[in-house]
């Protein structure tokens, strides 16, 4: 893995990681919320083992990427375009996980994009035909309700939840998340996975919680692109035992995105889906580059 510091269109620093041999074709990975280039439950790492040139970057405000206050989901494509131009990428496929799902869908507005694979991605808030909170665990409900109440409310929530993030450990991850997960995710959250997640969280939040806060605010306001206008191939992967982002979110996205393919996996949760279906997810993503 090679780390790069790239300047955005607005002069912000972007923290970018590349894996694999450089190519004009790439997989762009969008981490969850919170997260950084280190996060992803191994999806981007596995893609490298399959011969892909993988680009993973810390969204604005996370890790060493400078903040982009009040950003909308669609604005992230400007950073993606800068990254594509920097590495000479002529075509790419996007993978987005959890809170990164909307960002991978936004990538379909770029000419170089050949498809998007959304893994347990969150749906939009305040829209018809989606009860945003139905089936969601208590922790997620509290977080999003704080975001809906506004920036001050969410920042108070962040101050309390992110205290000590610089020193978070795997056992702490298990303690914090354990009560909010379904059966499949409790099995998936073993010591190794928890340590991996803790390392990602430490890096994501070492300079503060603003990336996390800005993500939450962006996800509950209009994303500013039209899902129904997406013409690129889209895959939506969701688990039937997901209490973090319930499967109803993926089902709603499937109804809104014409020609999208739905992969509903009974019994899988938010983390177990990415771990147990990793080979299939990456195989499908790479197929769009061919």
Residue pairs with C-beta under 8 A, 6 or more apart in sequence:
1 17
1 18
1 19
2 17
2 18
2 19
3 15
3 16
3 17
3 37
4 15
4 16
4 17
4 18
4 86
5 13
5 14
5 15
5 16
5 64
6 13
6 14
6 16
6 82
6 83
6 86
7 13
7 14
7 82
8 14
8 60
8 66
8 68
8 78
8 79
8 82
9 78
9 79
9 81
9 82
10 68
10 78
12 60
12 65
12 66
12 67
12 68
13 64
13 65
13 66
14 57
14 58
14 60
14 65
14 66
14 79
14 82
14 83
15 36
15 37
15 57
15 58
15 62
15 63
15 64
15 65
16 37
16 55
16 56
16 57
16 58
16 83
16 86
17 37
17 38
17 55
17 56
17 57
18 53
18 54
18 55
18 87
19 44
19 45
19 47
19 48
19 53
19 54
19 55
19 56
20 47
20 48
20 51
20 52
20 53
20 54
21 53
22 53
22 87
23 53
24 88
24 89
24 90
24 91
25 53
25 89
25 90
25 91
25 92
25 289
26 52
26 53
26 54
26 55
26 84
26 87
26 89
26 92
26 93
27 44
27 47
27 52
27 53
27 54
27 55
27 92
27 93
27 94
27 95
27 285
27 286
27 289
28 55
28 56
28 80
28 83
28 84
28 92
28 93
28 94
28 95
28 104
28 107
29 40
29 43
29 44
29 47
29 54
29 55
29 56
29 94
29 95
29 96
29 97
29 100
30 59
30 76
30 94
30 95
30 96
30 97
30 100
30 101
30 103
30 104
30 107
31 37
31 39
31 40
31 56
31 58
31 59
31 62
31 97
31 100
31 200
31 204
32 39
32 40
32 97
32 98
32 99
32 100
33 98
33 99
33 100
33 212
33 215
33 216
33 219
34 62
34 99
34 201
34 204
34 205
34 209
34 211
34 212
34 215
35 58
35 59
35 62
35 99
35 100
35 200
35 201
35 204
36 58
36 62
36 63
36 200
36 203
36 204
37 56
37 57
37 58
37 63
37 203
38 63
38 199
38 200
38 203
38 204
39 197
39 200
39 201
39 204
40 56
40 97
40 200
40 274
41 97
41 193
41 196
41 197
41 271
41 274
41 275
41 278
42 196
42 274
42 275
42 278
43 95
43 97
43 119
43 274
43 278
43 281
43 282
44 54
44 56
44 95
46 278
46 279
46 282
47 54
47 95
47 282
47 285
47 286
48 54
50 282
50 283
50 286
52 282
52 286
52 289
55 83
55 87
55 89
55 92
57 65
57 79
57 83
58 64
58 65
58 203
58 204
58 211
59 65
59 76
59 79
59 100
59 103
59 211
59 215
60 66
60 67
60 68
60 71
60 76
60 79
60 211
60 214
61 67
61 68
61 208
61 210
61 211
61 212
61 213
61 214
61 215
62 204
62 205
62 211
62 212
63 203
63 204
63 206
63 207
63 211
64 207
65 211
67 210
67 211
67 214
68 75
68 214
69 210
69 214
70 214
70 217
71 214
71 218
72 218
72 221
72 222
72 223
72 224
73 102
73 103
73 106
73 218
73 219
73 223
73 224
73 225
74 106
74 109
74 223
74 224
74 225
75 224
76 103
76 106
77 106
77 107
77 109
77 110
80 107
80 110
81 110
83 89
84 92
84 110
84 112
89 112
90 112
91 112
91 113
91 114
91 289
92 107
92 112
92 113
92 114
92 289
93 113
93 114
93 115
93 116
93 117
93 285
93 286
93 288
93 289
94 103
94 104
94 105
94 107
94 108
94 113
94 115
94 116
94 117
95 104
95 116
95 117
95 119
95 281
95 282
95 285
96 102
96 103
96 104
96 105
96 116
96 117
96 118
96 119
96 121
97 119
97 120
97 121
97 274
98 119
98 120
98 121
98 122
98 244
98 245
98 270
99 121
99 122
99 215
99 219
100 121
101 118
101 119
101 120
101 121
101 122
101 245
101 253
102 121
102 122
102 124
102 219
102 223
104 116
104 117
104 118
104 121
105 116
105 118
105 121
105 225
105 227
105 230
105 234
105 253
105 257
106 223
106 225
107 113
107 116
108 115
108 116
108 230
108 231
108 232
108 234
109 225
113 232
114 232
114 233
114 288
114 289
115 232
115 233
115 234
115 235
115 285
115 288
116 232
116 233
116 234
116 235
117 234
117 235
117 237
117 281
117 284
117 285
117 288
118 234
118 235
118 236
118 237
118 250
118 253
119 237
119 273
119 274
119 281
120 237
120 238
120 239
120 242
120 244
120 245
120 250
120 270
120 273
120 274
121 236
121 245
121 249
121 250
121 253
122 219
122 245
122 249
123 130
123 132
123 245
123 248
123 249
123 250
123 252
123 253
124 130
124 219
124 222
124 223
124 252
125 132
125 144
125 148
125 219
125 220
125 221
126 132
126 220
127 252
129 252
129 255
130 248
130 249
130 252
131 248
132 144
132 249
133 141
133 144
134 246
134 248
135 243
135 246
135 247
135 248
136 144
136 243
136 244
136 245
136 246
137 180
137 181
137 243
137 244
138 180
139 177
139 180
140 180
140 243
140 244
140 245
142 157
143 157
143 161
143 216
144 216
144 219
144 220
146 153
146 154
146 156
146 157
146 216
147 153
147 154
147 216
147 217
147 219
147 220
148 220
151 213
151 217
154 213
154 216
154 217
155 213
158 209
158 212
158 213
159 209
161 209
162 205
162 208
162 209
162 212
165 201
165 202
165 205
165 206
165 209
166 202
166 205
166 206
167 202
168 198
168 201
168 202
169 195
169 198
170 191
170 194
170 195
170 196
170 197
170 198
171 191
171 194
172 198
173 189
173 194
173 197
173 198
173 201
174 189
174 191
174 194
177 185
177 189
178 186
178 189
180 243
180 244
181 189
181 243
181 244
181 269
181 270
181 271
182 241
182 242
182 243
182 269
183 241
183 269
184 239
184 241
184 267
184 268
184 269
184 272
185 241
185 242
185 243
185 244
185 269
185 270
185 271
185 272
187 272
188 269
188 271
188 272
188 275
188 276
189 271
193 271
193 275
204 211
204 212
205 211
205 212
227 253
227 256
227 257
228 256
228 257
228 258
230 257
230 258
230 260
231 258
231 259
233 259
233 261
233 288
234 257
234 259
234 260
234 261
235 260
235 261
235 263
235 284
235 285
236 250
236 253
236 254
236 257
236 260
236 261
236 262
236 263
237 250
237 263
237 265
237 273
237 277
237 281
238 245
238 247
238 249
238 250
238 251
238 262
238 263
238 264
238 265
238 273
239 247
239 264
239 265
239 266
239 267
239 268
239 269
239 270
239 272
239 273
240 247
240 264
240 265
240 266
240 267
240 268
241 266
241 267
241 268
241 269
241 272
242 268
242 269
242 270
242 273
243 269
243 270
244 269
244 270
245 270
247 264
250 262
250 264
251 262
251 264
253 260
254 260
254 262
263 277
265 273
265 277
268 276
268 277
274 281
